[in-house]
Amino acid sequence: MAIRRATKIVATLGPASSDPDMLEQMIRAGVNVVRLNFSHGTAQDHVNRAQLVREAATRAGREVAIMADLQGPKIRVGKFAEGKVVLKAGAGFVLDASRTEPGDVDAVGLDYKSLPREVRAGDTLLLNDGLIVLTVDAIRGDAVHTTVKIGGELSNNKGINKLGGGLTAPALTAKDMDDIRTAMGLKADYVAVSFPKNATDMEMARQLCSVAAADMNHRPGLIAKIERAEAIPKLLEILLASDGIMVARGDLAVEVGNAAVPALQKRMIKLAREHDKVVITATQMMESMITNPVPTRAEVSDVANAVLDGTDAVMLSAETAAGKYPLETVVEMAKICHAAESHEIVNFEADFMGKTFGRIDQSIAMGALFTAYHMGAKAIVALTDSGSTALWMSRHLIQIPIYALTPRVATQRKMALYRNVRPLLMDNNLERDTALVEAETHLKTRNIVQSGDVYAITCGEPMGAPGGTNMLKICRVA
């Protein structure tokens, strides 16, 4: 059985986790969102994997969200004649946009043909997640001549970053546009956009999703992956144009430097929560468990600190996609989240200082939190159509579980990413008193409340109207 916790777990699907039984076990162990990495596989592969996820979730008796993660621009070196080379410090190396033959120890072609026009002498280029460092000496036509500052093994199609950012590749490529159509066809609950530089990139992605899903009346949540140096000054505008952000620490660390990332992570989590957006913390969280059955102490601390900062979710990449211990990794991560949450400092009064609420539904949500906290309620229940009430409640650290009851499966799945929200399916179009009785029945049958327990419940009149939450009731179980 999964450990009850507030922080959600995103797991990447891959060869290690595509067996139906393994995936079902992972969902039972605590996976809330399954990430489909569109950097690998065909459109049909993703359709098949999405079906696999839905079937496994049904067998496990719960709904999980599907996140389609777009590849984004390919800022990479080409291929080598022997698959890889070893670059030595002090040697010259050429990145040649016009080269068509396979690379060697002296030069290699480029997938990113614009590189010679976007760098100049003195720039630093980082290859293979920053493990190889090149200093640009000169640009001659389509060739970027460099000196190897830090050498090592360089293999086919490894990524290129420019220290400090500055590469202008568009966030949405032709492949991404095709992939958005695929993602909407399988009704992905979230679409993660790679390398956005500004709000315009996210607005374009939203328009593409809207067009692709117009016939299905489907609206996915958009997640902006913050992984470019240029995104940091535009962080707020990107956030406001999105439904959430991902702290994508891999490429971001390469561009801004490893030391800058922890403070940026804290800032991004805080900003997202303040603006009622979700936030996912990603990259190398349990990296050692790709090959080892237990995490390192540093990884445990890393996950725990993200939880204590208030992240909605922590994400696993290669650990569950290609690792030797995908199930064990999920189990360990769930334990860490649960342990960290038990030591959260709840400063609930401070959350309301200086705050004003102009909307009735948002005021009701905040009133439910405040009252439940001070009365020691066992649960907070939100009858919600769109999930907005549950989202607002989830922006505040409170050690009372929030149960969101919705008639919409799409809303239920989307809420799977919200911190401290347990989404359940229930017909909210019932008459009000009938709906309130049924909501309490949901809590009783799951042993969430017992006789004498107090819980808070919010709903709207008339029932079933999106954005219509206007009632708060405090109940004691008979």
C-alpha positions as CSV (number, residue, x, y, z in Angstrom):
1,M,0.0,0.0,0.0
2,A,1.1,3.5,-0.7
3,I,2.2,5.7,2.2
4,R,-0.2,8.6,2.7
5,R,1.7,11.8,1.9
6,A,1.1,15.3,0.6
7,T,3.9,15.5,-2.0
8,K,3.3,13.8,-5.3
9,I,5.6,11.6,-7.3
10,V,6.2,11.9,-11.0
11,A,7.7,8.8,-12.6
12,T,9.1,8.6,-16.2
13,L,7.9,5.6,-18.2
14,G,10.6,3.6,-20.1
15,P,11.9,0.1,-20.7
16,A,12.3,-0.6,-17.0
17,S,8.7,0.3,-16.2
18,S,6.7,-0.6,-19.3
19,D,5.8,-4.1,-18.0
20,P,2.1,-3.9,-17.0
21,D,2.6,-5.6,-13.7
22,M,5.6,-3.4,-12.8
23,L,3.7,-0.2,-13.7
24,E,0.7,-1.3,-11.6
25,Q,3.0,-2.0,-8.6
26,M,4.6,1.4,-9.0
27,I,1.2,3.1,-9.1
28,R,0.2,1.2,-6.0
29,A,3.5,2.2,-4.3
30,G,2.7,5.9,-4.9
31,V,3.2,7.2,-8.4
32,N,0.7,10.0,-9.0
33,V,1.8,11.2,-12.5
34,V,3.4,9.2,-15.3
35,R,5.8,11.2,-17.6
36,L,6.0,10.2,-21.3
37,N,9.3,11.4,-22.6
38,F,8.7,12.5,-26.2
39,S,12.4,12.7,-26.9
40,H,12.2,8.9,-27.5
41,G,9.8,6.7,-29.5
42,T,7.2,7.2,-32.2
43,A,3.7,8.7,-31.9
44,Q,2.2,5.2,-31.8
45,D,4.6,4.2,-29.0
46,H,3.3,7.1,-26.9
47,V,-0.3,6.2,-27.7
48,N,0.4,2.6,-26.6
49,R,2.1,3.7,-23.4
50,A,-0.7,6.0,-22.5
51,Q,-3.1,3.1,-22.8
52,L,-0.8,1.0,-20.7
53,V,-0.9,3.7,-18.0
54,R,-4.7,4.0,-18.0
55,E,-5.1,0.2,-17.8
56,A,-2.6,-0.1,-14.9
57,A,-4.2,2.7,-13.0
58,T,-7.6,1.1,-13.4
59,R,-6.3,-2.2,-12.0
60,A,-4.7,-0.3,-9.1
61,G,-8.0,1.4,-8.4
62,R,-6.8,5.0,-8.8
63,E,-6.4,7.7,-11.4
64,V,-3.0,9.1,-12.3
65,A,-2.2,12.0,-14.6
66,I,-0.2,11.6,-17.8
67,M,2.4,14.3,-18.6
68,A,3.6,14.6,-22.2
69,D,7.1,16.0,-22.0
70,L,8.1,17.6,-25.3
71,Q,11.6,17.2,-26.7
72,G,12.3,20.8,-27.5
73,P,15.1,22.1,-29.8
74,K,18.0,19.7,-30.5
75,I,21.1,21.7,-29.6
76,R,23.5,18.8,-30.0
77,V,26.7,17.6,-31.7
78,G,26.4,15.1,-34.6
79,K,27.6,11.5,-34.7
80,F,31.1,10.1,-34.6
81,A,32.6,7.5,-36.9
82,E,33.3,5.2,-33.9
83,G,30.3,6.3,-31.8
84,K,32.5,8.4,-29.4
85,V,35.9,10.1,-28.9
86,V,38.0,11.1,-26.0
87,L,38.9,14.8,-25.9
88,K,42.1,15.8,-24.1
89,A,42.6,19.1,-22.3
90,G,44.5,21.6,-24.3
91,A,43.7,20.0,-27.7
92,G,41.8,21.8,-30.4
93,F,38.3,20.7,-31.4
94,V,36.0,22.1,-34.2
95,L,32.2,22.2,-34.1
96,D,31.4,22.4,-37.8
97,A,27.8,23.1,-39.0
98,S,28.6,22.2,-42.6
99,R,30.3,18.9,-41.8
100,T,28.4,15.9,-43.2
101,E,30.8,13.1,-42.6
102,P,31.0,11.4,-39.1
103,G,33.1,13.1,-36.5
104,D,36.5,12.3,-35.1
105,V,38.8,13.5,-32.3
106,D,39.5,16.8,-34.2
107,A,36.0,17.8,-35.3
108,V,32.3,16.9,-35.4
109,G,29.1,18.1,-37.2
110,L,26.2,19.9,-35.5
111,D,22.5,19.3,-35.3
112,Y,22.2,22.9,-34.3
113,K,23.3,24.7,-37.5
114,S,22.9,28.2,-36.0
115,L,25.7,27.8,-33.5
116,P,28.4,29.6,-35.5
117,R,26.3,32.7,-35.6
118,E,25.5,32.7,-31.9
119,V,28.9,32.4,-30.3
120,R,32.1,34.5,-30.4
121,A,35.6,34.2,-29.3
122,G,35.9,33.8,-25.5
123,D,32.6,32.1,-25.0
124,T,32.4,28.9,-23.0
125,L,30.6,25.9,-24.4
126,L,29.5,23.0,-22.2
127,L,28.9,19.6,-23.7
128,N,27.4,16.4,-22.2
129,D,25.7,18.1,-19.2
130,G,28.8,20.2,-18.5
131,L,31.2,17.3,-18.2
132,I,33.2,18.6,-21.2
133,V,34.2,22.3,-21.4
134,L,35.3,24.1,-24.5
135,T,36.6,27.7,-24.9
136,V,35.7,29.3,-28.3
137,D,38.8,30.6,-30.1
138,A,37.4,31.8,-33.4
139,I,34.5,31.4,-35.8
140,R,35.5,30.7,-39.4
141,G,32.5,30.4,-41.7
142,D,30.3,27.5,-40.4
143,A,33.1,26.2,-38.1
144,V,33.5,27.0,-34.4
145,H,37.1,26.5,-33.4
146,T,37.6,25.7,-29.8
147,T,40.2,24.6,-27.2
148,V,39.3,21.8,-24.8
149,K,39.5,23.2,-21.3
150,I,38.1,20.1,-19.6
151,G,38.2,16.9,-21.6
152,G,36.6,13.5,-21.4
153,E,34.5,11.1,-23.4
154,L,32.1,12.6,-25.9
155,S,29.6,10.4,-27.7
156,N,26.9,10.8,-30.4
157,N,24.3,13.5,-30.1
158,K,25.4,14.9,-26.8
159,G,23.9,18.3,-25.8
160,I,25.5,21.7,-26.1
161,N,25.0,24.6,-23.7
162,K,26.5,28.1,-23.7
163,L,27.6,29.3,-20.3
164,G,25.2,32.1,-19.3
165,G,22.8,31.2,-22.0
166,G,22.2,33.0,-25.3
167,L,21.4,30.3,-27.8
168,T,18.3,31.3,-29.7
169,A,16.7,28.0,-30.7
170,P,12.9,28.2,-30.6
171,A,11.2,26.4,-27.7
172,L,8.7,24.7,-30.1
173,T,10.0,22.8,-33.1
174,A,8.1,21.2,-35.9
175,K,8.5,17.9,-34.1
176,D,7.0,19.4,-30.9
177,M,4.0,20.6,-32.9
178,D,3.4,17.1,-34.2
179,D,3.9,15.7,-30.7
180,I,1.3,18.1,-29.3
181,R,-1.2,16.7,-31.7
182,T,-0.3,13.2,-30.5
183,A,-0.5,14.3,-26.8
184,M,-4.0,15.8,-27.3
185,G,-5.1,12.6,-29.2
186,L,-4.3,10.5,-26.1
187,K,-5.7,13.3,-23.8
188,A,-2.5,14.0,-21.9
189,D,-3.4,15.8,-18.7
190,Y,-0.3,17.9,-18.7
191,V,2.1,19.1,-21.5
192,A,5.6,20.0,-20.4
193,V,7.3,22.6,-22.7
194,S,11.1,22.3,-22.9
195,F,13.4,25.4,-23.0
196,P,10.8,28.2,-23.0
197,K,12.5,31.7,-23.0
198,N,9.4,33.9,-22.3
199,A,5.6,33.9,-21.9
200,T,5.2,33.9,-25.7
201,D,6.6,30.4,-26.0
202,M,4.0,29.2,-23.4
203,E,1.1,31.1,-25.1
204,M,2.0,29.5,-28.4
205,A,2.0,26.0,-26.8
206,R,-1.4,26.7,-25.3
207,Q,-2.8,27.8,-28.7
208,L,-1.4,24.7,-30.3
209,C,-3.0,22.5,-27.6
210,S,-6.3,24.3,-28.0
211,V,-6.4,23.8,-31.7
212,A,-5.3,20.1,-31.5
213,A,-7.9,19.3,-28.8
214,A,-10.8,21.5,-30.1
215,D,-12.9,18.5,-31.1
216,M,-12.4,16.8,-27.7
217,N,-13.1,19.7,-25.4
218,H,-9.9,18.8,-23.6
219,R,-7.7,21.4,-21.9
220,P,-4.3,20.2,-20.6
221,G,-2.3,21.9,-17.9
222,L,0.9,23.5,-19.3
223,I,4.2,23.0,-17.4
224,A,7.1,25.3,-18.3
225,K,10.4,23.6,-17.8
226,I,12.8,26.2,-16.5
227,E,16.2,25.1,-18.0
228,R,17.5,28.2,-19.8
229,A,19.5,31.1,-18.3
230,E,17.3,33.4,-20.3
231,A,14.2,32.1,-18.5
232,I,15.3,33.3,-15.1
233,P,14.8,37.1,-15.7
234,K,11.4,36.2,-17.3
235,L,10.4,33.7,-14.6
236,L,7.3,35.5,-13.4
237,E,5.9,36.1,-16.9
238,I,6.5,32.5,-17.9
239,L,4.9,31.3,-14.7
240,L,1.8,33.5,-15.2
241,A,1.4,32.1,-18.8
242,S,1.6,28.5,-17.5
243,D,-0.3,26.2,-15.1
244,G,3.0,25.3,-13.4
245,I,6.7,25.1,-13.7
246,M,9.3,22.4,-13.5
247,V,12.7,23.1,-11.8
248,A,14.7,21.3,-14.5
249,R,18.0,21.3,-12.8
250,G,20.1,19.5,-15.5
251,D,20.3,22.0,-18.3
252,L,19.7,24.9,-15.9
253,A,22.7,24.0,-13.8
254,V,24.9,23.8,-16.9
255,E,23.9,27.3,-18.0
256,V,23.9,29.2,-14.7
257,G,26.3,27.0,-12.7
258,N,25.7,24.3,-10.2
259,A,26.1,26.6,-7.2
260,A,23.2,28.9,-8.3
261,V,20.6,26.1,-8.6
262,P,19.6,25.5,-5.0
263,A,18.7,29.1,-4.3
264,L,16.9,29.3,-7.7
265,Q,14.9,26.1,-6.8
266,K,13.7,27.7,-3.5
267,R,12.8,30.9,-5.3
268,M,10.8,29.1,-8.0
269,I,8.9,26.9,-5.5
270,K,8.0,30.0,-3.4
271,L,7.0,32.0,-6.5
272,A,4.8,29.2,-7.9
273,R,2.9,28.7,-4.6
274,E,2.4,32.5,-4.2
275,H,0.8,32.7,-7.6
276,D,-1.4,29.5,-7.3
277,K,0.7,27.5,-9.7
278,V,2.0,23.9,-9.3
279,V,5.7,23.1,-9.2
280,I,7.7,20.0,-9.9
281,T,11.3,19.5,-8.8
282,A,13.3,17.3,-11.2
283,T,16.6,15.9,-12.3
284,Q,18.9,13.4,-10.5
285,M,16.8,13.2,-7.3
286,M,17.6,9.5,-6.8
287,E,20.2,9.1,-9.5
288,S,22.2,6.5,-7.7
289,M,19.2,4.2,-7.7
290,I,19.6,3.6,-11.4
291,T,22.1,1.0,-10.4
292,N,21.9,0.7,-6.6
293,P,19.0,-0.6,-4.4
294,V,19.2,2.3,-1.9
295,P,19.7,6.1,-2.3
296,T,22.6,8.0,-1.0
297,R,22.2,10.2,2.1
298,A,22.7,13.3,-0.1
299,E,19.8,12.2,-2.4
300,V,17.6,11.7,0.7
301,S,18.4,15.2,1.8
302,D,17.8,16.6,-1.6
303,V,14.3,15.1,-1.9
304,A,13.5,16.1,1.7
305,N,14.6,19.7,1.2
306,A,12.4,20.0,-1.9
307,V,9.5,18.7,0.1
308,L,10.2,21.1,3.0
309,D,10.3,24.0,0.5
310,G,6.8,23.1,-0.5
311,T,7.2,21.5,-4.0
312,D,4.0,19.9,-5.3
313,A,5.9,16.9,-6.8
314,V,9.3,15.3,-7.0
315,M,10.2,13.7,-10.3
316,L,12.1,10.5,-11.3
317,S,13.7,10.3,-14.8
318,A,16.1,7.5,-15.7
319,E,15.6,6.0,-12.2
320,T,12.2,4.6,-13.3
321,A,12.7,4.7,-17.1
322,A,15.8,2.7,-17.4
323,G,17.0,1.9,-13.9
324,K,17.4,-1.5,-12.2
325,Y,15.1,-0.7,-9.3
326,P,12.1,1.3,-10.5
327,L,9.7,0.0,-7.9
328,E,12.2,0.3,-5.0
329,T,13.0,3.9,-6.1
330,V,9.3,4.9,-5.9
331,V,9.0,3.2,-2.4
332,E,12.1,5.0,-1.1
333,M,11.0,8.4,-2.5
334,A,7.5,8.0,-0.9
335,K,9.2,7.2,2.5
336,I,11.4,10.3,2.3
337,C,8.4,12.5,1.4
338,H,6.4,11.2,4.3
339,A,9.2,11.6,6.8
340,A,10.0,15.2,5.6
341,E,6.3,16.2,5.8
342,S,6.1,15.1,9.4
343,H,8.6,17.8,10.3
344,E,7.0,20.6,8.3
345,I,6.7,23.9,10.1
346,V,3.1,25.1,9.7
347,N,3.0,28.9,10.1
348,F,-0.6,29.2,8.9
349,E,-1.4,32.6,10.4
350,A,1.5,34.2,8.4
351,D,-0.1,33.0,5.1
352,F,-3.1,35.3,5.7
353,M,-1.2,38.4,6.8
354,G,-1.7,41.2,4.3
355,K,-3.8,39.1,2.0
356,T,-7.1,40.1,0.4
357,F,-9.4,37.8,-1.6
358,G,-11.6,39.4,-4.3
359,R,-13.4,36.2,-5.3
360,I,-16.1,34.5,-3.3
361,D,-14.8,31.0,-4.2
362,Q,-11.3,31.8,-3.2
363,S,-12.4,33.4,0.1
364,I,-14.5,30.2,0.9
365,A,-11.4,28.0,0.2
366,M,-9.2,30.1,2.5
367,G,-12.0,30.1,5.2
368,A,-12.1,26.3,5.0
369,L,-8.4,26.1,5.6
370,F,-8.4,28.6,8.5
371,T,-11.4,27.0,10.3
372,A,-10.2,23.4,9.8
373,Y,-6.8,24.2,11.1
374,H,-8.1,25.9,14.3
375,M,-10.7,23.2,15.0
376,G,-8.3,20.3,14.4
377,A,-10.5,18.9,11.6
378,K,-9.7,15.4,10.3
379,A,-10.2,16.4,6.7
380,I,-11.2,19.2,4.3
381,V,-13.5,18.3,1.5
382,A,-14.0,20.3,-1.7
383,L,-16.8,19.6,-4.1
384,T,-15.3,21.0,-7.2
385,D,-16.0,20.9,-11.0
386,S,-12.8,22.6,-12.3
387,G,-10.4,21.8,-9.4
388,S,-9.7,25.5,-8.6
389,T,-10.9,25.3,-5.0
390,A,-8.6,22.4,-4.3
391,L,-5.7,24.1,-6.0
392,W,-6.1,27.2,-3.9
393,M,-6.2,25.2,-0.7
394,S,-3.2,23.2,-1.8
395,R,-1.0,26.3,-1.9
396,H,-0.8,26.4,1.9
397,L,1.1,24.0,4.1
398,I,-1.4,22.4,6.3
399,Q,-1.2,18.9,7.8
400,I,-4.9,18.2,7.1
401,P,-5.7,16.1,4.0
402,I,-7.8,17.8,1.3
403,Y,-10.3,15.5,-0.5
404,A,-11.4,16.9,-3.8
405,L,-14.6,15.3,-5.1
406,T,-15.4,16.0,-8.7
407,P,-17.7,14.6,-11.4
408,R,-15.0,15.0,-14.1
409,V,-12.4,12.4,-14.7
410,A,-10.2,14.9,-16.4
411,T,-10.3,17.2,-13.3
412,Q,-9.6,14.2,-11.1
413,R,-6.5,13.3,-13.1
414,K,-5.3,16.9,-13.2
415,M,-5.6,17.2,-9.4
416,A,-3.3,14.2,-9.0
417,L,-0.4,16.7,-9.2
418,Y,-1.7,19.1,-6.5
419,R,0.1,18.8,-3.2
420,N,-1.9,17.4,-0.3
421,V,-5.0,16.8,-2.5
422,R,-6.6,13.4,-2.8
423,P,-8.9,13.6,-5.9
424,L,-12.0,11.3,-5.9
425,L,-14.8,10.9,-8.4
426,M,-18.3,11.8,-7.3
427,D,-21.4,13.2,-9.0
428,N,-21.6,16.8,-7.9
429,N,-24.8,17.5,-9.9
430,L,-26.9,16.0,-7.1
431,E,-29.2,18.1,-4.9
432,R,-27.1,19.8,-2.3
433,D,-28.1,17.9,0.8
434,T,-27.8,14.6,-1.0
435,A,-24.3,15.5,-2.3
436,L,-23.2,16.4,1.3
437,V,-24.4,13.1,2.6
438,E,-22.6,11.2,-0.2
439,A,-19.4,13.2,0.5
440,E,-19.4,12.1,4.1
441,T,-20.1,8.5,3.0
442,H,-16.9,8.7,0.9
443,L,-14.9,9.7,4.0
444,K,-16.4,7.0,6.2
445,T,-15.9,4.1,3.7
446,R,-12.2,5.1,3.4
447,N,-11.9,5.3,7.2
448,I,-10.9,8.9,7.0
449,V,-13.4,10.1,9.6
450,Q,-15.2,8.3,12.4
451,S,-18.0,9.1,14.8
452,G,-17.2,12.4,16.6
453,D,-14.7,13.7,14.0
454,V,-15.0,17.2,12.6
455,Y,-14.4,18.0,8.9
456,A,-14.9,21.1,6.7
457,I,-16.7,20.9,3.4
458,T,-17.1,23.5,0.6
459,C,-19.5,23.5,-2.4
460,G,-21.5,25.8,-4.6
461,E,-25.1,26.6,-5.1
462,P,-26.4,25.8,-7.6
463,M,-24.4,22.5,-7.6
464,G,-22.1,21.7,-10.5
465,A,-21.4,25.2,-11.7
466,P,-17.7,25.8,-12.4
467,G,-16.3,28.6,-10.2
468,G,-19.4,28.6,-8.1
469,T,-18.1,27.6,-4.7
470,N,-19.9,29.9,-2.2
471,M,-20.6,27.7,0.9
472,L,-18.6,26.4,3.8
473,K,-20.0,23.9,6.2
474,I,-18.4,22.5,9.4
475,C,-19.6,19.0,10.1
476,R,-19.3,16.6,13.0
477,V,-19.7,12.9,12.1
478,A,-22.6,11.3,14.0
